[in-house]
Amino acid sequence: MVPTDQSALVVQAREWLADDPDAQTRAELESLLSSSDPSAVAELADRFSGMLQFGTAGLRGALGAGPNRMNRVVVIKAAAGLARYLLATGAQGPVVIGYDARHNSDVFAQDTAQVMTGAGLQALVMPRSLPTPVLAYAVKALNASAGVMVTASHNPPQDNGYKVYLGDGSQIVPPADVEIAKRIAAVDKVSSVPQGPAGQTISEDLVDSYLDTVVGLLEEGGPRDLKTVYTPLHGVGGDLVQLAMKFAGFPDPVVVKEQERPDPDFPTVAFPNPEEPGAMDRAMALAGKKGADLVIANDPDADRCAAAIPVGKKWRMLTGDEVGALLATHLIRKGVTGTYAASIVSSSLLGKIAAAAGQAYSETLTGFKWISRAPGLAFGYEEALGYCVDPEHVRDKDGISALLLLCELAASLKAEGRGLADLLDDLAVEHGLHATSQLSVRLEDPAQIAAAMQRLRERPVTALAGAAVQQLDDLTTGIGGLPPTDGIRYQLAGGSRVIVRPSGTEPKIKCYLEVVQPVADASALADARADAEIALGALKVDIRAALGV
């Protein structure tokens, strides 16, 4: 039993139990309360250390009982807060609800629908587990007042999340997130939340319409000879990607069989994120056996796209910045005009590509909630493998449409006897070699993250990797008209740059590094790349030392 000196914690837990509609989480909590193991007390204390915070990323956290976990109580209160916000602001139109194949995603979607109908709002629920970009598409296509996507994207299997869109098709930003959070906090008990019918199931016609739209981005009759290997990483993108490629006229991709079907336990990967080391190993090994031209992948909710290319007998993952530069170049050549936008932690190369083509360029805060709001947006990307190639229809990152356009570009280059690597070389010669990398430091204690950021502010760095810091920007002050955010940017002599910020979705500090090397001609590329790798390695060492972690 939990010790008597923890009586306040026991009272909290008992009150939660009385309000929890889910038998599984009630049993889980009862087990913790009855345990004499000291670790059970610590676990209980953590679960009741506060409410899982609702912000511009919505909700995201580990599944389990208690207010600091993802569960039906937290989701029902979140849905009730959102419903109250929509009613208070006079929002018009239905609430569209989507879900992926993670544990409890379908349950959380059903709870959300019942809360919406209980509040007098119309709830439209996706016909099955589907990618996040289909939900983002539906918000605009169905003139919705809001959209909810139940997903934790590429987080570990024990997590789930709750992403909210407003009627413009973009994810929420301040002050809407704060207003919704206030109304969530005002919800006393789940038993006080009216719940109605389960809502109306959306027809599969909407999925067909989405596929028609993304396939319509490609030029009819263009080259399609491309041998690909594809993995959805146990997520929900597989069926739609294979259909989209078929409808677009590409040969069927060779799919990594062990990762083809949705599986919420993600058994073949340590983290279901194509950025993580090892996640793409099976796909690249298969590509080597099959003699493929390109490896393509989605994360579990298919809003991100990853790619790898052959380099001799080996395969190399393209960085998000490289894919962003390739897609931007492809869209410009296709005549797509408007603003080309990227987050501040993405490569500065996009600005140079846009300027050379006479297109506007915009730099935004990290996250598609900001990128999607760039005025006149034609294309937006962030280095974390997110790309918006059709903001008119999907005002968010879309790993399926990006994948199709990347295949179109690769097939066009193949028809010329070239590859994606050749186009990257062209860009390096024209604009300089822009090499990027990232250093992520996982710190489970939030206090450590805050302390490391404070250390950087109190002890200003004057040089990194031998390059003088020419400008230090504390992003909490709102640099260049950007909204304030927790981060520090170092502009270095020679055009290199380092940005340090806490992750918005994981207990990490992320450091985004960019080195720019001038390139006289193609013959100088090898030396420029070698010099850039050395400089990136030195930047990692120096910034970790400055963080003191």
C-alpha positions in Angstrom: 0.0 0.0 0.0 1.0 3.6 -0.6 2.4 5.0 2.7 0.1 7.2 4.9 2.4 10.2 4.5 1.3 10.2 0.9 -2.3 10.6 1.8 -2.9 13.7 -0.5 -1.6 11.7 -3.4 -3.9 8.8 -2.6 -6.9 11.2 -2.4 -6.0 12.5 -5.8 -5.7 9.1 -7.3 -9.0 7.9 -5.7 -10.8 11.0 -7.1 -9.4 10.2 -10.5 -10.4 6.5 -10.3 -14.0 7.6 -9.5 -14.1 9.7 -12.7 -12.2 7.4 -15.1 -14.5 5.6 -17.6 -11.8 3.2 -18.7 -11.5 -0.2 -17.0 -7.9 -0.7 -18.1 -6.5 2.6 -16.7 -8.6 2.1 -13.5 -7.0 -1.3 -13.0 -3.6 0.2 -13.7 -4.1 2.8 -11.0 -5.5 0.4 -8.5 -2.4 -1.7 -9.0 -0.1 1.2 -8.2 -2.2 2.2 -5.2 -2.0 -1.3 -3.7 1.7 -1.8 -4.4 4.3 -1.7 -1.6 7.1 -1.1 -4.0 8.8 2.3 -3.5 8.9 2.7 -7.3 5.1 2.6 -7.4 4.9 5.7 -5.2 7.4 7.5 -7.4 5.4 6.5 -10.5 2.1 7.6 -8.9 3.7 10.9 -7.9 4.8 11.5 -11.5 1.4 10.7 -12.9 -0.2 13.2 -10.6 2.5 15.9 -10.8 0.4 18.0 -13.0 -1.9 18.0 -16.1 -0.5 17.0 -19.4 0.0 20.5 -21.0 -2.1 21.5 -24.0 -0.1 23.8 -26.3 0.6 24.5 -29.9 1.4 20.9 -30.5 -1.8 19.9 -28.8 -1.2 17.0 -26.4 1.4 14.4 -26.5 2.6 11.9 -23.9 2.9 8.4 -22.6 -0.3 6.3 -22.3 -1.5 5.5 -18.8 -3.7 6.5 -15.9 -3.4 10.0 -14.3 -3.5 13.6 -15.4 0.1 13.6 -16.6 -0.5 10.8 -19.1 -2.6 10.3 -22.3 -5.9 8.5 -21.4 -9.6 8.9 -21.9 -10.1 11.3 -19.0 -7.5 13.7 -20.4 -8.8 13.3 -24.0 -12.5 13.9 -23.0 -11.5 17.0 -21.0 -9.4 18.3 -24.0 -12.3 17.7 -26.4 -14.7 19.5 -24.0 -12.3 22.4 -23.8 -12.0 22.6 -27.6 -15.8 22.4 -28.0 -16.3 25.2 -25.5 -13.8 27.3 -27.4 -15.5 26.7 -30.8 -18.9 27.6 -29.3 -17.5 30.7 -27.6 -15.8 32.0 -30.8 -18.8 31.3 -33.0 -17.0 28.9 -35.3 -19.0 27.5 -38.1 -18.9 24.0 -39.7 -18.3 20.5 -38.5 -15.4 19.1 -36.4 -13.5 16.5 -38.4 -11.8 13.8 -36.4 -9.0 11.5 -37.7 -6.8 8.9 -36.0 -3.8 6.7 -36.7 -3.2 3.0 -35.7 -1.5 3.6 -32.4 -2.8 2.1 -29.1 -6.2 3.7 -28.2 -6.2 6.2 -31.2 -9.6 4.9 -32.3 -11.0 5.1 -28.7 -9.8 8.7 -28.3 -11.3 9.6 -31.6 -14.7 8.1 -30.6 -14.6 9.9 -27.3 -13.9 13.2 -29.1 -16.8 12.7 -31.4 -19.2 12.0 -28.6 -18.1 15.1 -26.7 -18.5 17.3 -29.8 -22.1 16.0 -30.5 -22.8 16.3 -26.8 -21.9 20.0 -27.1 -24.3 20.4 -30.0 -21.5 20.4 -32.7 -21.4 18.2 -35.8 -18.7 15.5 -35.6 -17.4 13.9 -38.8 -15.1 10.9 -38.2 -12.6 9.4 -40.7 -13.7 6.0 -42.0 -10.6 4.2 -40.7 -7.1 4.9 -39.4 -5.5 7.2 -42.0 -2.5 9.6 -42.4 -2.5 13.0 -40.7 -2.4 14.8 -44.1 -5.7 13.3 -45.0 -7.2 14.9 -41.9 -5.6 18.2 -42.8 -7.0 17.9 -46.3 -10.5 17.1 -44.9 -10.5 20.2 -42.7 -10.4 22.4 -45.8 -12.4 20.2 -48.1 -15.3 19.9 -45.7 -15.2 23.5 -44.6 -14.7 22.4 -41.0 -14.6 24.7 -38.0 -11.8 22.5 -36.6 -10.0 19.2 -37.0 -8.6 16.7 -34.4 -6.0 14.1 -35.3 -5.2 11.5 -32.7 -1.5 10.6 -33.3 1.8 10.8 -31.7 3.5 10.9 -35.1 7.0 9.4 -34.8 7.1 9.2 -31.0 7.9 5.8 -29.3 5.1 3.2 -29.1 4.0 4.0 -25.6 3.0 7.5 -26.6 -0.1 9.0 -28.1 -1.2 12.5 -28.9 -3.9 14.9 -29.9 -3.3 17.5 -32.6 -5.8 20.3 -33.2 -6.4 22.3 -36.4 -8.7 25.3 -36.9 -10.8 26.0 -39.9 -8.0 27.6 -41.9 -6.5 24.1 -42.1 -3.4 25.0 -40.0 -2.4 23.7 -36.6 -3.3 26.0 -33.7 -1.0 28.8 -32.6 -1.3 31.4 -29.8 -3.6 32.8 -28.6 -6.0 30.0 -29.6 -3.9 27.3 -27.7 -4.0 29.4 -24.5 -7.7 30.0 -24.8 -8.4 26.3 -25.4 -6.1 25.3 -22.5 -8.0 27.6 -20.2 -11.3 25.9 -21.1 -9.8 22.5 -20.7 -8.6 23.4 -17.2 -12.1 24.6 -16.3 -13.6 21.1 -17.0 -14.1 19.6 -13.5 -15.0 16.0 -14.1 -15.6 13.7 -17.1 -18.9 12.8 -15.6 -19.9 16.5 -16.0 -19.2 16.5 -19.8 -22.3 15.8 -21.9 -21.7 13.1 -24.5 -23.8 12.4 -27.5 -23.8 10.0 -30.5 -20.6 8.8 -32.1 -20.9 11.3 -35.0 -21.1 10.6 -38.7 -18.5 8.5 -40.6 -17.0 10.2 -43.5 -17.3 8.4 -46.9 -14.3 6.8 -48.5 -14.9 9.3 -51.3 -12.9 11.8 -49.3 -9.9 9.6 -49.4 -10.3 9.1 -53.1 -10.5 12.9 -53.5 -7.3 13.3 -51.5 -5.5 10.8 -53.8 -6.8 12.5 -56.9 -5.5 15.8 -55.6 -2.0 14.6 -54.7 -1.6 12.7 -58.0 -2.8 15.8 -59.8 0.3 17.7 -58.7 2.4 15.7 -61.1 2.8 16.4 -64.8 0.9 14.0 -67.0 3.0 11.9 -69.4 6.3 12.6 -67.7 9.0 10.0 -67.1 8.0 7.3 -64.7 10.8 4.8 -65.0 11.9 4.6 -61.4 12.6 1.6 -59.2 11.8 2.3 -55.6 11.9 0.6 -52.2 9.3 1.9 -49.7 8.6 1.6 -46.0 5.7 3.0 -44.0 7.6 2.1 -40.8 4.6 0.1 -39.4 2.4 3.2 -39.9 -0.8 4.1 -41.8 0.8 5.5 -45.0 1.4 2.2 -46.9 -1.9 1.7 -48.7 -2.3 5.3 -49.8 1.3 5.6 -51.0 1.0 2.4 -53.1 -2.3 3.6 -54.6 -0.9 7.1 -55.3 2.1 5.7 -57.0 0.0 3.4 -59.1 -2.4 6.2 -60.1 0.5 8.4 -61.0 1.9 5.8 -63.3 5.0 4.7 -61.4 6.0 1.0 -61.1 4.9 -0.6 -57.9 7.4 0.1 -55.1 9.1 -2.8 -53.4 7.8 -2.6 -49.9 9.7 -3.7 -46.8 7.3 -6.6 -45.8 8.2 -6.6 -42.1 7.1 -3.0 -41.8 4.2 -2.9 -44.3 1.2 -3.2 -42.1 0.3 -0.8 -39.2 1.5 -2.1 -35.9 1.3 0.1 -32.8 4.2 -1.7 -31.2 6.6 -0.9 -34.1 8.5 -4.2 -33.5 11.4 -3.7 -36.0 12.6 -0.2 -35.0 13.8 1.3 -31.7 12.1 4.6 -32.6 9.5 4.8 -35.4 11.2 7.9 -36.9 13.1 7.7 -40.2 15.5 10.3 -38.8 16.7 7.9 -36.1 19.8 5.7 -36.7 18.8 2.2 -37.8 15.2 3.0 -38.7 15.8 2.9 -42.5 18.4 0.0 -42.4 15.9 -2.7 -43.7 14.8 -0.5 -46.5 18.3 0.4 -47.6 19.4 -3.3 -47.4 16.5 -4.3 -49.6 17.2 -1.5 -52.0 20.8 -2.8 -52.4 19.5 -6.3 -53.2 16.8 -5.0 -55.7 19.1 -2.5 -57.5 16.7 0.3 -56.7 17.1 3.9 -57.7 15.6 5.4 -54.6 14.4 4.5 -51.1 11.4 6.4 -49.8 9.7 6.2 -46.4 7.1 7.8 -44.3 6.9 8.2 -40.5 3.9 6.3 -38.8 1.3 9.0 -39.5 2.8 9.8 -43.0 3.1 13.5 -42.6 6.9 13.2 -43.0 8.9 11.9 -46.0 12.4 10.4 -45.9 14.6 9.3 -48.8 17.9 7.6 -49.4 20.0 7.4 -52.6 22.7 5.0 -53.8 26.3 6.2 -53.5 28.4 3.5 -55.2 27.4 0.2 -53.5 26.2 1.9 -50.4 23.1 4.0 -49.6 23.0 7.4 -48.0 20.1 9.0 -46.3 19.3 12.5 -47.6 18.9 15.1 -44.9 15.6 17.0 -44.6 17.4 20.1 -45.8 18.6 18.2 -49.0 15.1 17.0 -49.7 13.7 20.5 -49.1 16.2 22.0 -51.5 15.4 19.3 -54.2 11.6 19.8 -53.9 11.9 23.6 -54.0 14.0 23.4 -57.1 11.6 21.0 -58.7 8.6 23.2 -57.9 10.3 26.3 -59.2 11.1 24.5 -62.5 7.4 23.4 -62.7 6.5 27.1 -62.5 5.1 27.2 -58.9 5.3 30.8 -57.8 4.8 32.4 -54.4 6.6 32.4 -51.0 9.1 29.6 -50.3 9.3 29.3 -46.5 11.4 27.3 -44.0 11.8 27.3 -40.3 14.7 29.1 -38.7 16.4 25.8 -37.9 16.4 24.7 -41.5 19.1 25.4 -44.1 19.7 28.9 -45.4 20.0 27.4 -48.9 16.3 27.7 -49.6 16.5 31.5 -49.4 19.2 31.5 -52.0 17.3 29.2 -54.3 14.2 31.3 -54.0 16.1 34.6 -54.6 17.8 33.2 -57.7 14.4 32.3 -59.1 12.8 35.7 -58.2 10.5 34.2 -55.5 9.8 35.5 -52.1 11.4 33.8 -49.1 10.1 33.6 -45.5 11.7 32.4 -42.4 9.4 31.2 -39.6 9.6 29.6 -36.1 10.0 25.9 -35.9 6.8 23.9 -36.7 4.3 23.8 -39.5 1.8 25.7 -37.4 4.1 28.7 -38.3 5.3 27.6 -41.7 1.8 27.1 -43.0 0.9 30.7 -42.1 3.6 32.3 -44.3 1.9 34.9 -46.5 1.5 33.7 -50.1 2.9 30.2 -49.3 3.8 28.1 -52.3 6.2 25.7 -50.6 7.3 25.2 -47.0 9.6 22.8 -45.3 11.4 22.1 -42.0 14.6 20.0 -41.7 12.7 17.3 -39.6 11.5 15.8 -42.9 8.3 17.8 -43.2 7.3 19.4 -46.5 4.2 21.3 -47.7 4.0 21.2 -51.4 0.3 22.0 -52.0 -0.8 24.5 -49.3 -4.0 25.2 -51.2 -5.3 21.8 -50.3 -3.2 20.6 -47.3 -1.9 23.4 -45.2 0.4 21.2 -43.3 3.3 18.8 -43.9 2.3 16.0 -46.2 4.6 13.0 -46.6 2.6 11.5 -49.4 2.5 14.4 -51.8 6.1 15.2 -51.1 7.1 11.5 -51.8 5.3 11.6 -55.2 7.0 14.9 -56.3 10.4 13.5 -55.2 9.7 10.4 -57.3 8.7 12.6 -60.3 12.0 14.6 -59.9 14.1 11.4 -59.6 12.4 9.8 -62.7 13.0 13.0 -64.7 16.6 13.1 -63.8 17.0 9.4 -64.5 15.6 10.0 -68.0 18.5 12.5 -68.4 21.1 10.0 -67.2 21.4 11.9 -63.9 20.3 11.4 -60.3 19.3 13.4 -57.2 22.9 13.6 -56.1 23.8 15.4 -59.4 21.2 18.0 -58.8 22.5 18.5 -55.2 26.0 19.0 -56.7 24.6 21.6 -59.1 23.0 23.5 -56.2 26.3 23.4 -54.2 28.2 24.9 -57.1 25.7 27.6 -57.7 25.0 28.6 -54.1 27.8 27.1 -52.1 27.8 23.8 -50.2 25.3 24.0 -47.3 26.1 21.1 -44.9 23.7 20.6 -42.0 23.6 18.3 -39.0 22.0 18.1 -35.6 23.0 17.3 -32.1 20.2 16.1 -29.8 20.8 15.7 -26.1 18.1 13.8 -24.2 17.6 15.0 -20.6 14.7 13.4 -18.8 14.6 16.1 -16.1 13.1 19.4 -17.5 15.1 21.3 -14.9 18.3 20.2 -16.6 17.0 21.5 -19.9 16.2 24.9 -18.4 19.5 25.0 -16.7 21.5 24.3 -19.8 19.6 27.0 -21.8 20.2 29.4 -18.9 23.9 28.5 -18.9 24.2 29.6 -22.6 22.6 32.9 -21.8 24.7 33.6 -18.7 28.0 32.6 -20.4 28.0 34.0 -23.9 30.0 31.9 -26.4 32.5 34.0 -28.5 33.7 31.3 -30.9 32.6 27.9 -32.1 34.8 25.5 -34.1 37.3 28.3 -34.5 34.9 30.7 -36.1 34.0 33.9 -34.3 30.4 34.5 -33.2 29.5 37.6 -35.2 25.9 37.8 -33.8 24.1 36.2 -30.9 20.3 36.2 -31.0 18.2 35.3 -28.0 15.0 34.2 -29.7 13.0 34.9 -26.5 13.1 38.5 -27.5 11.3 37.9 -30.9 14.1 38.4 -33.5 13.3 39.7 -36.9 9.6 40.1 -36.3 9.2 36.4 -35.2 7.1 35.6 -32.1 9.3 35.0 -29.0 10.4 31.4 -28.5 13.0 29.7 -26.3 16.1 29.4 -28.3 19.5 30.9 -29.1 21.1 31.5 -32.5 24.8 32.0 -33.2 25.7 33.6 -36.5 29.4 32.7 -37.2 32.0 34.2 -39.4 31.9 32.6 -42.9 28.2 32.1 -42.9 27.9 29.1 -40.6 25.2 29.0 -37.9 24.1 27.2 -34.8 20.6 27.3 -33.2 19.9 25.7 -29.8 16.4 25.1 -28.6 14.4 22.7 -26.3 12.3 20.2 -28.3 8.6 20.9 -28.2 7.6 17.3 -28.2 10.4 15.3 -26.5 12.7 15.8 -23.4 15.6 17.0 -25.5 17.8 19.9 -26.3 18.3 20.2 -30.0 21.2 21.9 -31.7 20.9 22.7 -35.4 24.2 23.2 -37.2 24.9 24.6 -40.6 28.3 25.1 -42.3 28.6 26.9 -45.6 31.6 26.3 -47.9 32.2 28.2 -51.1 32.6 25.9 -54.2 34.5 27.2 -57.2 33.4 24.3 -59.5 32.4 20.7 -59.4 36.0 19.5 -59.0 36.1 21.3 -55.6 33.1 19.5 -54.2 34.9 16.6 -52.5 37.2 18.9 -50.6 34.4 21.2 -49.6 32.4 18.3 -48.3 35.4 16.9 -46.3 36.0 20.4 -44.8 32.3 20.8 -43.9 32.3 17.4 -42.1 35.3 18.4 -40.0 33.7 21.8 -39.2 30.3 20.1 -38.2 32.1 17.7 -35.9 34.0 20.6 -34.2 30.7 22.5 -33.8 29.1 19.5 -32.1 32.0 19.2 -29.6 32.0 23.0 -28.8 28.3 23.5 -28.4 28.0 20.4 -26.2 30.7 21.8 -24.0 29.0 25.2 -23.9 25.7 23.5 -22.8 27.6 21.7 -20.0 25.7 18.4 -20.6 
